[in-house]
Amino acid sequence: MWAENEKLNMNSKQLILTAIRTCGARCLQVLLAIALVAACSKDVPEELITKPDNDKVLPDSTNNETQRTDSTNNETQRPDSTENKTDSVSIGDRTVLVYISGENSLWSFIKDDMDEMKTGSMNIGDNNLVVYVDGILQKEKPWVARIHKGQITDSVSIRDIAEVWELGPVKTAVSGDPYSSDPAVMEGVIKYVFKKYPSRYDDYALSFWGHGNGWQMQDSIPQTRAFGIDYGDNGKSGNTEKAKWMNIPTMAKVLSRVPHLKYIFFDSCNMVCMEVAYELRHVTDYLIGSPAEIPDVGGPYETLVPAMFERETFTQSIIDRYAEQHHQGFDVPLATIKCSEMDSMAFVTKRVLQRIVPRFEGKCPDMTDLIFYFNTRKDERQFYDANDFILRFAEAGDYAFWKRALDKTVVHKQMAERWMINIAPWYKYYGELFTMSEEKFGGVSMYVPTDKTPTADTQYIKQMAWYKAAGYDTIGW
């Protein structure tokens, strides 16, 4: 833990960096309160409150979602391009699409990450790095472009390429301001990119950039949540009447209609969980990301991009490069899941849970000191580390049986001793709320009901395929 005087001496820039890339409705209310406190603090320099800054500034306290001070110059605009013919083709060894869902509070980080991607693209050889960008600029629609040798090329608006998509709903979706979380838009973008930038080895991958909340769903907004909230009408935050997410079962259906993926990398919160990995097991070989909340600055793309194109070692290199940000104060736990092992993982988990849960005699287990990856202002602790739970409650032989399956499933992992938390005060960290160790850390979360689990979540979990596969329906969960 930090000493108390160290906490008090944190400067304003460090406070800003603790804004978290998560967008649960409960989290948003907390972040509003935090922003108001920060803006009123006598320790915050006045110039950081009154002037926009393209580096690290305080959130706009008028919005109830994590975001930076508004700056019309802090988002990459679609460049003019004379090479935007949609019928031309660029073949590469591997094609990676970075799907930037930034029409939300993360909009101000698009430019920095795009600049990092341009730097990283100088070292990717004969490969295709393509971006889909949806920000908040009023004058343009989402756009697609290739990043090649440090330059943005082949830029084309989503509206322009809608004509070449063989999907009627897409044309309708882009008539106004399209939602990146619209299944038709996502499917159309992916099919367009993989057609225009094909891999000579059928080697394709996706990186999802945006807000995330694992398997959880939300019925207070038009679409249930899990990835990529889009506020519509070039909005940054606040209008939940128009806000839409994409849930994971829907994402799985979309991805089942595009070429099979080598990997999916989520630069989003809480996406490495049993429920998400099981849902996506048929559409990708690997799932890479974090079981926890991650900083809003996202990954270090100048080094991540080359790792994303490594032929054999990407499963380790992507999390290694991401973890290197801890030198800048951005610790985050990470893991790579081999999705072909998820059926076995579900089977073994079902066997073990059926031996564990009856001992609880209908009560919720004591989760004190267990690793968890999300917390609300109501202290609703969620996304518990799967290994830590089984380790505590299973008999030694059952745990060994289960752990062998986990080791085949989580092929790489990177522990963090503490990482940023989504509730006030900003300088608190996960890892100070429980004991972290390599023995306890499994790298992947799973649903475990507690006395404080929201009633809605007990219903939403039943919509995930993992619920029945792991035998939750047989143990009263």
Secondary structure, 3 states (H helix, E strand, C coil): CCCHHHHHCCCHHHHHCCCECCCCHHHHHHHHHHHHHHHHCCCCCHHHHHCCCCCCCCCCCCCCCCCCCCCCCCCCCCCCCCCCCCCCCCCECCEEEEEEECCCCCHHHHHHHHHHHHHHHHHCCCCEEEEEEECCCCCCCCEEEEEECCEEEEEEEHHHHHHHCCCHHHHHHCCCCCCCCCHHHHHHHHHHHHHHCCECCCCEEEEEECCECCCCCCCCCCCCCCEEEECCCCCCCCCCCCCEEECHHHHHHHHCCCCCEEEEEEECCCCCEHHHHHHCCCCEEEEEECCCCCECCCCCHHHHHHHHCCCCCHHHHHHHHHHHHHHHCCCCCEEEEEHHHHHHHHHHHHHHHHHHHHHHCCCCCCCCCCCEEECCCCCCCEEEEHHHHHHHHCCHHHHHHHHHHHHHHEEEEECCCCEECCCCCCCCEECCCCCCCCCCCCCCEECCCCCCCCHHHHHHHHHCHHHHHCCHHHCCC
